[in-house]
Structures are given as C-alpha cells and as structure tokens.
C-alpha cells in the first residue's frame, strides 16, 4: 500500500516507565525539563526542521506496560520509542515490537553506553530501524528526522503487516 500524497505520516512518540518524572529524576542524566516541555520542544522543532516531511505527532506516556503495548498496536506509520527501563527488561515489549513490525527508532536521553552494565542490553533495539541516545531531547528530534527519511524512502514499498 502506498502513502497517499497529502496524508501525513501518523507518528507516535511513546515514552515508557518513569519518563513522566522528567525534570525531577536524576537531572545529571535526564536534564531539568519536564515531559510536557519535551512534547512542546518536539512540536516546535519538528515544524521548523522537518517541515518538508508530512508528519503528524501523537504523544503517549505510561507506567503501565499493558497500556503501553496497546498504544503501540494502533495503526501508526512509525514511532519514536523510549521504553525507559523496559528497554533492558521487557521481553514482552520486544515480542510485541517483533510481532507488530512497527517501524520505529529507539531513543534514550542519556548516554547509556557510559552507564551501568545492566543498561548495555536492549531487548528492543534489534527490532528498531536504529537507536539514538545521549542527546537529551535531541535524541527524539534526530530520531524523528531519521524516521521521516526512512518513511519517505520506503513509501512505495508494501507495508509490513503484523506477523
Ligand atoms: C532511559 C535510559 C534507561 O536506562 C532508563 O531506565 C530510563 C531512561 C533514557 O532515556 O536515557 O528510564 O531510557
């Protein structure tokens, strides 16, 4: 199925467990700004920088894994996903991403390569088109650009249906 010419790509920005605490939790890793500020940063910057790409952003955060999995299952064209700690623990999330064949970029605010051993493993990354971390809010913005470029490049290819 091809993307209709004027229809924007429906993109989900999904933040998982504990990302509701942005601005209050470990500021040395996650900065001083809140989740709402992240949302408004992405809305503004994506209009400025990605205005050539037809995208429509939706935002979702949950600490409830079941709700998170359900949200991912809606018919998105693509997603930016920061699973928080589920990155390193959740086979359920990884299995859902594999089954959905959702086109997504995994992002992290912090530079996880410089952090604890248990953060070095992502169960989800293998299903992502790529991973961006360590750039704070700009991990999401860079992820969005990469995702939009990928969607444009592959728009004439048949869409993967869930496994
Ligand atoms: C995080 C990194 C994870 O290891 C951590 O559990 C988080 C946030 C990040 O954005 O840097 O909750 O995903």
Backbone and ligand atoms as CSV (ligand in chain L), in Angstrom:
chain,resi,resn,atom,element,x,y,z
A,1,UNK,N,N,0.834,-1.208,0.000
A,1,UNK,CA,C,0.000,0.000,0.000
A,1,UNK,C,C,0.870,1.261,0.000
A,2,UNK,N,N,0.636,2.176,-0.883
A,2,UNK,CA,C,1.431,3.407,-0.906
A,2,UNK,C,C,0.822,4.452,0.006
A,3,UNK,N,N,1.673,5.377,0.480
A,3,UNK,CA,C,1.186,6.504,1.288
A,3,UNK,C,C,0.466,7.471,0.354
A,4,UNK,N,N,-0.773,7.857,0.694
A,4,UNK,CA,C,-1.488,8.848,-0.121
A,4,UNK,C,C,-0.704,10.153,-0.102
A,5,UNK,N,N,-0.657,10.904,-1.231
A,5,UNK,CA,C,0.234,12.063,-1.343
A,5,UNK,C,C,0.078,13.111,-0.240
A,6,UNK,N,N,-1.164,13.430,0.177
A,6,UNK,CA,C,-1.336,14.519,1.134
A,6,UNK,C,C,-1.511,14.062,2.585
A,7,UNK,N,N,-1.562,12.796,2.766
A,7,UNK,CA,C,-1.825,12.269,4.102
A,7,UNK,C,C,-0.525,12.286,4.913
A,8,UNK,N,N,-0.531,12.969,6.075
A,8,UNK,CA,C,0.713,12.963,6.857
A,8,UNK,C,C,0.994,11.587,7.458
A,9,UNK,N,N,2.247,11.297,7.700
A,9,UNK,CA,C,2.600,10.077,8.427
A,9,UNK,C,C,2.163,10.248,9.871
A,10,UNK,N,N,1.446,9.262,10.364
A,10,UNK,CA,C,1.000,9.278,11.767
A,10,UNK,C,C,2.122,8.687,12.613
A,11,UNK,N,N,2.751,9.553,13.405
A,11,UNK,CA,C,3.915,9.108,14.183
A,11,UNK,C,C,3.626,9.221,15.681
A,12,UNK,N,N,3.888,8.135,16.377
A,12,UNK,CA,C,3.711,8.104,17.828
A,12,UNK,C,C,5.050,8.366,18.514
A,13,UNK,N,N,5.023,9.286,19.494
A,13,UNK,CA,C,6.190,9.464,20.367
A,13,UNK,C,C,5.823,8.782,21.682
A,14,UNK,N,N,6.412,7.622,21.923
A,14,UNK,CA,C,6.000,6.820,23.074
A,14,UNK,C,C,7.085,6.805,24.143
A,15,UNK,N,N,6.704,7.259,25.328
A,15,UNK,CA,C,7.621,7.243,26.466
A,15,UNK,C,C,7.128,6.252,27.496
A,16,UNK,N,N,8.035,5.358,27.894
A,16,UNK,CA,C,7.648,4.311,28.830
A,16,UNK,C,C,7.852,4.692,30.280
A,17,UNK,N,N,8.082,3.672,31.042
A,17,UNK,CA,C,8.047,3.759,32.504
A,17,UNK,C,C,9.025,4.814,33.060
A,18,UNK,N,N,8.499,5.629,33.962
A,18,UNK,CA,C,9.235,6.670,34.716
A,18,UNK,C,C,9.600,7.917,33.905
A,19,UNK,N,N,9.233,7.940,32.640
A,19,UNK,CA,C,9.551,9.154,31.880
A,19,UNK,C,C,8.577,10.286,32.193
A,20,UNK,N,N,7.524,9.969,32.946
A,20,UNK,CA,C,6.659,11.033,33.471
A,20,UNK,C,C,7.404,11.870,34.518
A,21,UNK,N,N,8.526,11.353,35.018
A,21,UNK,CA,C,9.264,12.060,36.079
A,21,UNK,C,C,10.353,12.984,35.532
A,22,UNK,N,N,10.373,13.176,34.220
A,22,UNK,CA,C,11.413,14.049,33.648
A,22,UNK,C,C,11.380,15.424,34.306
A,23,UNK,N,N,12.573,15.939,34.582
A,23,UNK,CA,C,12.679,17.236,35.251
A,23,UNK,C,C,12.819,17.078,36.751
A,24,UNK,N,N,12.418,15.889,37.267
A,24,UNK,CA,C,12.506,15.644,38.708
A,24,UNK,C,C,13.481,14.515,39.019
A,25,UNK,N,N,13.671,13.599,38.065
A,25,UNK,CA,C,14.544,12.457,38.343
A,25,UNK,C,C,15.971,12.756,37.874
A,26,UNK,N,N,16.942,12.130,38.472
A,26,UNK,CA,C,18.380,12.221,38.144
A,26,UNK,C,C,18.715,13.182,37.004
A,27,UNK,N,N,18.784,14.462,37.385
A,27,UNK,CA,C,18.923,15.526,36.367
A,27,UNK,C,C,20.240,15.436,35.594
A,28,UNK,N,N,21.252,14.802,36.226
A,28,UNK,CA,C,22.542,14.655,35.523
A,28,UNK,C,C,22.403,13.762,34.294
A,29,UNK,N,N,21.389,12.891,34.282
A,29,UNK,CA,C,21.169,12.029,33.121
A,29,UNK,C,C,20.039,12.537,32.221
A,30,UNK,N,N,19.002,13.064,32.870
A,30,UNK,CA,C,17.763,13.310,32.122
A,30,UNK,C,C,17.402,14.789,31.981
A,31,UNK,N,N,18.255,15.674,32.525
A,31,UNK,CA,C,18.029,17.106,32.358
A,31,UNK,C,C,16.995,17.665,33.326
A,32,UNK,N,N,16.682,18.929,33.147
A,32,UNK,CA,C,15.823,19.639,34.097
A,32,UNK,C,C,14.423,19.875,33.546
A,33,UNK,N,N,14.207,19.506,32.291
A,33,UNK,CA,C,12.911,19.821,31.684
A,33,UNK,C,C,11.928,18.652,31.775
A,34,UNK,N,N,10.663,19.008,31.774
A,34,UNK,CA,C,9.601,18.024,32.006
A,34,UNK,C,C,9.186,17.324,30.703
A,35,UNK,N,N,8.340,16.317,30.870
A,35,UNK,CA,C,7.795,15.594,29.709
A,35,UNK,C,C,6.969,16.533,28.822
A,36,UNK,N,N,6.228,17.443,29.461
A,36,UNK,CA,C,5.435,18.410,28.670
A,36,UNK,C,C,6.339,19.331,27.869
A,37,UNK,N,N,7.469,19.694,28.499
A,37,UNK,CA,C,8.431,20.538,27.768
A,37,UNK,C,C,9.061,19.767,26.601
A,38,UNK,N,N,9.281,18.466,26.793
A,38,UNK,CA,C,9.781,17.638,25.685
A,38,UNK,C,C,8.785,17.666,24.527
A,39,UNK,N,N,7.508,17.492,24.887
A,39,UNK,CA,C,6.448,17.485,23.883
A,39,UNK,C,C,6.421,18.796,23.103
A,40,UNK,N,N,6.459,19.912,23.825
A,40,UNK,CA,C,6.347,21.192,23.104
A,40,UNK,C,C,7.632,21.478,22.305
A,41,UNK,N,N,8.794,21.018,22.825
A,41,UNK,CA,C,10.047,21.152,22.068
A,41,UNK,C,C,9.929,20.411,20.728
A,42,UNK,N,N,9.417,19.187,20.788
A,42,UNK,CA,C,9.324,18.380,19.558
A,42,UNK,C,C,8.301,18.954,18.588
A,43,UNK,N,N,7.190,19.465,19.136
A,43,UNK,CA,C,6.183,20.061,18.245
A,43,UNK,C,C,6.778,21.255,17.501
A,44,UNK,N,N,7.459,22.140,18.261
A,44,UNK,CA,C,8.025,23.352,17.654
A,44,UNK,C,C,9.158,23.015,16.694
A,45,UNK,N,N,10.123,22.246,17.178
A,45,UNK,CA,C,11.312,21.962,16.361
A,45,UNK,C,C,10.976,21.122,15.131
A,46,UNK,N,N,10.017,20.232,15.266
A,46,UNK,CA,C,9.708,19.419,14.086
A,46,UNK,C,C,9.048,20.290,13.020
A,47,UNK,N,N,8.276,21.302,13.449
A,47,UNK,CA,C,7.695,22.229,12.450
A,47,UNK,C,C,8.810,23.015,11.765
A,48,UNK,N,N,9.799,23.471,12.569
A,48,UNK,CA,C,10.906,24.253,11.999
A,48,UNK,C,C,11.798,23.417,11.087
A,49,UNK,N,N,12.188,22.245,11.585
A,49,UNK,CA,C,13.252,21.491,10.921
A,49,UNK,C,C,12.751,20.404,9.980
A,50,UNK,N,N,11.544,19.907,10.232
A,50,UNK,CA,C,11.060,18.782,9.421
A,50,UNK,C,C,9.850,19.194,8.594
A,51,UNK,N,N,9.766,20.500,8.277
A,51,UNK,CA,C,8.548,20.963,7.594
A,51,UNK,C,C,8.396,20.432,6.173
A,52,UNK,N,N,9.477,19.823,5.670
A,52,UNK,CA,C,9.369,19.220,4.324
A,52,UNK,C,C,8.690,17.854,4.383
A,53,UNK,N,N,8.609,17.309,5.591
A,53,UNK,CA,C,8.031,15.966,5.725
A,53,UNK,C,C,6.608,16.060,6.253
A,54,UNK,N,N,5.690,15.337,5.620
A,54,UNK,CA,C,4.307,15.367,6.088
A,54,UNK,C,C,4.140,14.462,7.312
A,55,UNK,N,N,4.303,15.044,8.528
A,55,UNK,CA,C,4.166,14.203,9.724
A,55,UNK,C,C,3.154,14.787,10.706
A,56,UNK,N,N,2.483,13.904,11.398
A,56,UNK,CA,C,1.567,14.316,12.458
A,56,UNK,C,C,1.979,13.553,13.721
A,57,UNK,N,N,2.262,14.306,14.796
A,57,UNK,CA,C,2.788,13.672,16.012
A,57,UNK,C,C,1.707,13.423,17.043
A,58,UNK,N,N,1.756,12.262,17.676
A,58,UNK,CA,C,0.904,11.963,18.837
A,58,UNK,C,C,1.834,11.553,19.975
A,59,UNK,N,N,1.461,11.949,21.191
A,59,UNK,CA,C,2.333,11.695,22.350
A,59,UNK,C,C,1.652,10.754,23.330
A,60,UNK,N,N,2.448,9.846,23.882
A,60,UNK,CA,C,1.887,8.900,24.852
A,60,UNK,C,C,2.964,8.539,25.870
A,61,UNK,N,N,2.562,8.520,27.140
A,61,UNK,CA,C,3.455,8.008,28.191
A,61,UNK,C,C,2.634,7.131,29.111
A,62,UNK,N,N,3.227,6.022,29.535
A,62,UNK,CA,C,2.546,5.208,30.552
A,62,UNK,C,C,3.565,4.457,31.389
A,63,UNK,N,N,3.183,4.244,32.659
A,63,UNK,CA,C,3.965,3.381,33.548
A,63,UNK,C,C,3.366,1.984,33.588
A,64,UNK,N,N,2.297,1.803,32.814
A,64,UNK,CA,C,1.597,0.527,32.792
A,64,UNK,C,C,1.954,-0.177,31.476
A,65,UNK,N,N,2.645,-1.275,31.590
A,65,UNK,CA,C,3.175,-1.931,30.388
A,65,UNK,C,C,2.069,-2.399,29.439
A,66,UNK,N,N,0.967,-2.859,30.032
A,66,UNK,CA,C,-0.122,-3.342,29.186
A,66,UNK,C,C,-0.713,-2.197,28.343
A,67,UNK,N,N,-0.883,-1.026,28.971
A,67,UNK,CA,C,-1.383,0.146,28.215
A,67,UNK,C,C,-0.388,0.563,27.136
A,68,UNK,N,N,0.879,0.463,27.487
A,68,UNK,CA,C,1.938,0.841,26.539
A,68,UNK,C,C,1.883,-0.072,25.308
A,69,UNK,N,N,1.755,-1.369,25.536
A,69,UNK,CA,C,1.697,-2.326,24.426
A,69,UNK,C,C,0.453,-2.078,23.568
A,70,UNK,N,N,-0.663,-1.753,24.211
A,70,UNK,CA,C,-1.895,-1.495,23.455
A,70,UNK,C,C,-1.748,-0.262,22.573
A,71,UNK,N,N,-1.124,0.782,23.112
A,71,UNK,CA,C,-0.959,2.012,22.329
A,71,UNK,C,C,-0.088,1.755,21.091
A,72,UNK,N,N,0.960,0.973,21.281
A,72,UNK,CA,C,1.857,0.670,20.151
A,72,UNK,C,C,1.128,-0.085,19.041
A,73,UNK,N,N,0.070,-0.787,19.430
A,73,UNK,CA,C,-0.624,-1.664,18.477
A,73,UNK,C,C,-1.580,-0.924,17.546
A,74,UNK,N,N,-1.791,0.378,17.778
A,74,UNK,CA,C,-2.645,1.149,16.861
A,74,UNK,C,C,-1.918,1.297,15.519
A,75,UNK,N,N,-2.666,1.648,14.465
A,75,UNK,CA,C,-2.032,1.615,13.133
A,75,UNK,C,C,-1.137,2.832,12.826
A,76,UNK,N,N,-0.015,2.929,13.526
A,76,UNK,CA,C,0.924,4.034,13.291
A,76,UNK,C,C,1.746,3.774,12.033
A,77,UNK,N,N,2.136,4.863,11.376
A,77,UNK,CA,C,3.084,4.711,10.262
A,77,UNK,C,C,4.496,4.511,10.812
A,78,UNK,N,N,4.739,5.064,11.992
A,78,UNK,CA,C,6.060,4.922,12.594
A,78,UNK,C,C,6.026,5.431,14.017
A,79,UNK,N,N,7.108,5.177,14.747
A,79,UNK,CA,C,7.142,5.609,16.150
A,79,UNK,C,C,8.569,5.925,16.588
A,80,UNK,N,N,8.622,6.816,17.574
A,80,UNK,CA,C,9.860,7.068,18.313
A,80,UNK,C,C,9.575,6.501,19.694
A,81,UNK,N,N,10.388,5.571,20.135
A,81,UNK,CA,C,10.086,4.897,21.402
A,81,UNK,C,C,11.257,5.008,22.366
A,82,UNK,N,N,10.958,5.573,23.544
A,82,UNK,CA,C,11.896,5.483,24.663
A,82,UNK,C,C,11.226,4.586,25.702
A,83,UNK,N,N,11.613,3.311,25.744
A,83,UNK,CA,C,10.920,2.398,26.658
A,83,UNK,C,C,11.339,2.562,28.122
A,84,UNK,N,N,12.278,3.497,28.431
A,84,UNK,CA,C,12.770,3.606,29.802
A,84,UNK,C,C,13.388,2.270,30.212
A,85,UNK,N,N,13.187,1.873,31.475
A,85,UNK,CA,C,13.821,0.644,31.983
A,85,UNK,C,C,13.313,-0.615,31.279
A,86,UNK,N,N,12.132,-0.554,30.647
A,86,UNK,CA,C,11.643,-1.737,29.905
A,86,UNK,C,C,12.601,-2.131,28.785
A,87,UNK,N,N,13.398,-1.146,28.330
A,87,UNK,CA,C,14.415,-1.430,27.306
A,87,UNK,C,C,15.231,-2.659,27.696
A,88,UNK,N,N,15.601,-2.682,28.981
A,88,UNK,CA,C,16.585,-3.668,29.449
A,88,UNK,C,C,15.949,-4.892,30.088
A,89,UNK,N,N,14.623,-4.861,30.222
A,89,UNK,CA,C,13.978,-5.946,30.981
A,89,UNK,C,C,12.852,-6.654,30.240
A,90,UNK,N,N,12.223,-5.981,29.274
A,90,UNK,CA,C,10.928,-6.493,28.818
A,90,UNK,C,C,10.978,-7.310,27.529
A,91,UNK,N,N,10.911,-8.617,27.706
A,91,UNK,CA,C,10.756,-9.491,26.545
A,91,UNK,C,C,9.380,-9.317,25.934
A,92,UNK,N,N,8.405,-8.968,26.785
A,92,UNK,CA,C,7.035,-8.774,26.293
A,92,UNK,C,C,6.999,-7.619,25.292
A,93,UNK,N,N,7.667,-6.537,25.627
A,93,UNK,CA,C,7.716,-5.384,24.713
A,93,UNK,C,C,8.459,-5.767,23.426
A,94,UNK,N,N,9.597,-6.431,23.586
A,94,UNK,CA,C,10.368,-6.839,22.400
A,94,UNK,C,C,9.539,-7.763,21.500
A,95,UNK,N,N,8.823,-8.704,22.120
A,95,UNK,CA,C,7.995,-9.627,21.329
A,95,UNK,C,C,6.878,-8.888,20.602
A,96,UNK,N,N,6.290,-7.889,21.279
A,96,UNK,CA,C,5.206,-7.115,20.655
A,96,UNK,C,C,5.754,-6.340,19.455
A,97,UNK,N,N,6.931,-5.740,19.634
A,97,UNK,CA,C,7.522,-4.955,18.540
A,97,UNK,C,C,7.852,-5.856,17.349
A,98,UNK,N,N,8.331,-7.054,17.649
A,98,UNK,CA,C,8.633,-8.009,16.571
A,98,UNK,C,C,7.349,-8.407,15.849
A,99,UNK,N,N,6.293,-8.644,16.608
A,99,UNK,CA,C,5.039,-9.099,16.012
A,99,UNK,C,C,4.393,-7.995,15.180
A,100,UNK,N,N,4.442,-6.749,15.698
A,100,UNK,CA,C,3.780,-5.636,15.007
A,100,UNK,C,C,4.529,-5.215,13.750
A,101,UNK,N,N,5.827,-5.462,13.747
A,101,UNK,CA,C,6.714,-4.976,12.673
A,101,UNK,C,C,6.556,-3.463,12.496
A,102,UNK,N,N,6.398,-2.808,13.638
A,102,UNK,CA,C,6.279,-1.353,13.655
A,102,UNK,C,C,7.626,-0.738,13.269
A,103,UNK,N,N,7.568,0.277,12.416
A,103,UNK,CA,C,8.791,0.968,12.007
A,103,UNK,C,C,9.112,2.005,13.093
A,104,UNK,N,N,10.193,1.813,13.844
A,104,UNK,CA,C,10.461,2.751,14.949
A,104,UNK,C,C,11.946,2.979,15.160
A,105,UNK,N,N,12.229,4.120,15.803
A,105,UNK,CA,C,13.586,4.425,16.252
A,105,UNK,C,C,13.559,4.363,17.774
A,106,UNK,N,N,14.491,3.622,18.357
A,106,UNK,CA,C,14.616,3.587,19.828
A,106,UNK,C,C,15.471,4.774,20.258
A,107,UNK,N,N,14.994,5.521,21.233
A,107,UNK,CA,C,15.779,6.683,21.682
A,107,UNK,C,C,15.964,6.643,23.196
A,108,UNK,N,N,17.053,7.272,23.634
A,108,UNK,CA,C,17.318,7.460,25.065
A,108,UNK,C,C,17.895,8.846,25.272
A,109,UNK,N,N,17.476,9.464,26.361
A,109,UNK,CA,C,18.004,10.780,26.701
A,109,UNK,C,C,19.476,10.689,27.095
A,110,UNK,N,N,19.783,9.700,27.916
A,110,UNK,CA,C,21.132,9.596,28.468
A,110,UNK,C,C,22.019,8.746,27.562
A,111,UNK,N,N,23.331,8.867,27.812
A,111,UNK,CA,C,24.292,8.093,27.016
A,111,UNK,C,C,24.469,6.761,27.725
A,112,UNK,N,N,23.625,5.811,27.371
A,112,UNK,CA,C,23.589,4.579,28.166
A,112,UNK,C,C,24.899,3.785,28.069
A,113,UNK,N,N,25.665,3.990,27.017
A,113,UNK,CA,C,26.948,3.277,26.881
A,113,UNK,C,C,27.916,3.623,28.013
A,114,UNK,N,N,27.702,4.799,28.641
A,114,UNK,CA,C,28.605,5.212,29.725
A,114,UNK,C,C,28.038,4.860,31.093
A,115,UNK,N,N,26.921,4.136,31.112
A,115,UNK,CA,C,26.260,3.884,32.399
A,115,UNK,C,C,26.417,2.415,32.834
A,116,UNK,N,N,25.567,1.976,33.769
A,116,UNK,CA,C,25.744,0.650,34.364
A,116,UNK,C,C,25.677,-0.470,33.310
A,117,UNK,N,N,26.286,-1.586,33.673
A,117,UNK,CA,C,26.317,-2.783,32.819
A,117,UNK,C,C,24.900,-3.208,32.390
A,118,UNK,N,N,23.948,-3.168,33.357
A,118,UNK,CA,C,22.606,-3.681,33.031
A,118,UNK,C,C,21.891,-2.815,31.989
A,119,UNK,N,N,22.397,-1.596,31.757
A,119,UNK,CA,C,21.769,-0.742,30.728
A,119,UNK,C,C,22.363,-0.983,29.343
A,120,UNK,N,N,23.365,-1.861,29.260
A,120,UNK,CA,C,24.036,-2.050,27.978
A,120,UNK,C,C,23.240,-2.953,27.038
A,121,UNK,N,N,22.251,-3.646,27.608
A,121,UNK,CA,C,21.466,-4.555,26.777
A,121,UNK,C,C,20.088,-3.958,26.502
A,122,UNK,N,N,19.715,-3.907,25.227
A,122,UNK,CA,C,18.347,-3.535,24.867
A,122,UNK,C,C,17.693,-4.720,24.177
A,123,UNK,N,N,16.550,-5.146,24.710
A,123,UNK,CA,C,15.803,-6.229,24.069
A,123,UNK,C,C,15.067,-5.723,22.822
A,124,UNK,N,N,14.859,-4.399,22.763
A,124,UNK,CA,C,14.031,-3.833,21.685
A,124,UNK,C,C,14.848,-3.446,20.456
A,125,UNK,N,N,16.123,-3.091,20.673
A,125,UNK,CA,C,16.914,-2.441,19.621
A,125,UNK,C,C,16.976,-3.256,18.329
A,126,UNK,N,N,16.982,-4.567,18.459
A,126,UNK,CA,C,17.103,-5.412,17.271
A,126,UNK,C,C,15.907,-5.235,16.320
A,127,UNK,N,N,14.789,-4.768,16.857
A,127,UNK,CA,C,13.586,-4.583,16.033
A,127,UNK,C,C,13.452,-3.149,15.493
A,128,UNK,N,N,14.330,-2.261,15.942
A,128,UNK,CA,C,14.259,-0.850,15.539
A,128,UNK,C,C,15.018,-0.631,14.233
A,129,UNK,N,N,14.659,0.447,13.513
A,129,UNK,CA,C,15.473,0.772,12.328
A,129,UNK,C,C,16.806,1.380,12.780
A,130,UNK,N,N,16.866,1.883,14.024
A,130,UNK,CA,C,18.107,2.408,14.582
A,130,UNK,C,C,17.889,2.886,15.998
A,131,UNK,N,N,18.985,3.215,16.654
A,131,UNK,CA,C,18.924,3.676,18.046
A,131,UNK,C,C,19.719,4.966,18.177
A,132,UNK,N,N,19.160,5.933,18.904
A,132,UNK,CA,C,19.873,7.199,19.134
A,132,UNK,C,C,19.842,7.480,20.628
A,133,UNK,N,N,20.998,7.759,21.203
A,133,UNK,CA,C,20.993,8.050,22.641
A,133,UNK,C,C,22.055,9.082,22.989
A,134,UNK,N,N,21.855,9.699,24.162
A,134,UNK,CA,C,22.854,10.606,24.719
A,134,UNK,C,C,22.687,12.058,24.332
A,135,UNK,N,N,21.647,12.386,23.587
A,135,UNK,CA,C,21.492,13.764,23.098
A,135,UNK,C,C,20.345,14.504,23.790
A,136,UNK,N,N,19.868,13.981,24.903
A,136,UNK,CA,C,18.744,14.640,25.567
A,136,UNK,C,C,17.537,14.693,24.655
A,137,UNK,N,N,16.817,15.825,24.675
A,137,UNK,CA,C,15.625,15.958,23.822
A,137,UNK,C,C,15.960,15.750,22.344
A,138,UNK,N,N,17.197,16.108,21.974
A,138,UNK,CA,C,17.561,15.984,20.551
A,138,UNK,C,C,17.704,14.535,20.093
A,139,UNK,N,N,17.771,13.579,21.034
A,139,UNK,CA,C,17.708,12.165,20.604
A,139,UNK,C,C,16.381,11.929,19.888
A,140,UNK,N,N,15.308,12.534,20.426
A,140,UNK,CA,C,13.983,12.341,19.827
A,140,UNK,C,C,13.902,13.046,18.473
A,141,UNK,N,N,14.458,14.269,18.429
A,141,UNK,CA,C,14.386,15.053,17.191
A,141,UNK,C,C,15.199,14.372,16.081
A,142,UNK,N,N,16.397,13.905,16.433
A,142,UNK,CA,C,17.225,13.188,15.462
A,142,UNK,C,C,16.526,11.895,15.037
A,143,UNK,N,N,15.876,11.243,15.983
A,143,UNK,CA,C,15.123,10.018,15.679
A,143,UNK,C,C,13.989,10.307,14.709
A,144,UNK,N,N,13.309,11.432,14.932
A,144,UNK,CA,C,12.201,11.815,14.047
A,144,UNK,C,C,12.683,12.064,12.630
A,145,UNK,N,N,13.806,12.763,12.511
A,145,UNK,CA,C,14.359,13.024,11.179
A,145,UNK,C,C,14.697,11.701,10.489
A,146,UNK,N,N,15.375,10.808,11.217
A,146,UNK,CA,C,15.751,9.512,10.637
A,146,UNK,C,C,14.510,8.717,10.240
A,147,UNK,N,N,13.496,8.768,11.092
A,147,UNK,CA,C,12.265,8.019,10.797
A,147,UNK,C,C,11.562,8.595,9.568
A,148,UNK,N,N,11.461,9.941,9.497
A,148,UNK,CA,C,10.796,10.578,8.358
A,148,UNK,C,C,11.537,10.260,7.057
A,149,UNK,N,N,12.862,10.307,7.099
A,149,UNK,CA,C,13.650,9.972,5.903
A,149,UNK,C,C,13.396,8.527,5.496
A,150,UNK,N,N,13.349,7.653,6.485
A,150,UNK,CA,C,13.115,6.230,6.204
A,150,UNK,C,C,11.721,6.025,5.594
A,151,UNK,N,N,10.706,6.685,6.169
A,151,UNK,CA,C,9.339,6.518,5.658
A,151,UNK,C,C,9.226,7.038,4.226
A,152,UNK,N,N,9.891,8.176,3.958
A,152,UNK,CA,C,9.866,8.720,2.606
A,152,UNK,C,C,10.548,7.767,1.616
A,153,UNK,N,N,11.700,7.220,2.047
A,153,UNK,CA,C,12.457,6.320,1.164
A,153,UNK,C,C,11.681,5.055,0.840
A,154,UNK,N,N,10.900,4.592,1.804
A,154,UNK,CA,C,10.243,3.277,1.638
A,154,UNK,C,C,8.753,3.404,1.325
A,155,UNK,N,N,8.292,4.627,1.008
A,155,UNK,CA,C,6.836,4.820,0.907
A,155,UNK,C,C,6.176,4.041,-0.231
A,156,UNK,N,N,6.952,3.722,-1.251
A,156,UNK,CA,C,6.318,2.985,-2.353
A,156,UNK,C,C,6.399,1.469,-2.148
A,157,UNK,N,N,7.054,1.059,-1.039
A,157,UNK,CA,C,7.135,-0.387,-0.767
A,157,UNK,C,C,5.881,-0.848,-0.034
A,158,UNK,N,N,5.498,-2.117,-0.209
A,158,UNK,CA,C,4.333,-2.605,0.535
A,158,UNK,C,C,4.599,-2.510,2.034
A,159,UNK,N,N,3.554,-2.129,2.800
A,159,UNK,CA,C,3.707,-2.021,4.251
A,159,UNK,C,C,3.762,-3.407,4.866
A,160,UNK,N,N,4.681,-3.594,5.843
A,160,UNK,CA,C,4.749,-4.900,6.515
A,160,UNK,C,C,3.478,-5.083,7.345
A,161,UNK,N,N,2.846,-6.247,7.208
A,161,UNK,CA,C,1.696,-6.493,8.071
A,161,UNK,C,C,2.180,-7.273,9.289
A,162,UNK,N,N,1.432,-7.179,10.408
A,162,UNK,CA,C,1.910,-7.858,11.624
A,162,UNK,C,C,2.140,-9.344,11.375
A,163,UNK,N,N,3.163,-9.889,12.004
A,163,UNK,CA,C,3.467,-11.322,11.879
A,163,UNK,C,C,2.367,-12.170,12.497
L,1,LIG,C1,C,16.481,5.956,29.547
L,1,LIG,C2,C,17.645,5.044,29.946
L,1,LIG,C3,C,17.144,3.838,30.715
L,1,LIG,O1,O,18.246,3.022,31.093
L,1,LIG,C4,C,16.413,4.275,31.967
L,1,LIG,O2,O,15.906,3.154,32.653
L,1,LIG,C5,C,15.364,5.282,31.708
L,1,LIG,C6,C,15.643,6.354,30.744
L,1,LIG,C7,C,16.981,7.246,28.876
L,1,LIG,O3,O,16.165,7.900,28.252
L,1,LIG,O4,O,18.140,7.605,28.999
L,1,LIG,O5,O,14.312,5.283,32.335
L,1,LIG,O6,O,15.678,5.263,28.617
